[in-house]
């Protein structure tokens, strides 16, 4: 039985979406609640965004990926606090013609870590701080982590900029920036987070940190979701550590979108089931 008589319309907006996992993830979330829905893939070039704005506004809601996460802000009537904080929108909700922009990436990240039973009270090591890494740095520091950011020499200015942003939000935030060749291994980390592309398909044999850094970390979260298990995750699991890949974050941020759009709630078991399904789908797709 459908929980609404009218079919609601949603979409993912991006430029090149050949490998997007959004449609199958959202399809499963809608199906779990017996919702009638349409979820389309909209590939739109940046210069054509304005021309398509009216169509987007006719939808009940939509997800946004690169390169539109900032330019879509001009087409929102208001922004949630998460979107304000990152000046980036990846989810829009249309309620009675009012379009609100959200950033559910941060929800996806925090909920992934919560589901790992890791808390941010201790030392947390982040590899890379561009794009999604910047968000992870900010969220971890705001949650009270003693944050170590390890970057390439060329990314030092970027890391210092992120540190400045965090200090403006939380003046007593604990942040240490190190070169990725000089990560202190005599320190125990509650969580090692990888936000750099090292280990991503097709170069799956690379690992972003030396073995002793993995050994010094209690748990590992790698934002990469292809492959399903990166070299970093394999090494962590071989040491008996909890290691989670990037699909968890993708699914959890989609869950947040459904809470926003329809007020739907999902159990951890349901979400973990979808994560598993999607990881298997990615594996089939690329191997």
Secondary structure by P-SEA (a helix, b strand, c coil): cccccbbbbbbbbcccccccaaaaaaaaaaaaaccbbbbbbbbccccccccaaaaaaaccccccccccccccccccccccccccccccccbbbbcccbbbbbcaaaaaaaaaaaaaccccccbbbbccccaaaaaaaaaaaaacccbbbbbcccaaaaaaaaaaaaaaacccbbbbbbccccccccccccbbbbccccccccccccccccaaaaaaccbbbbccccccccaaaaaaaaabbbbbcaaaaaaaaaaaaaaaaccccccaaaaaaaaaaaaaaaaaacc
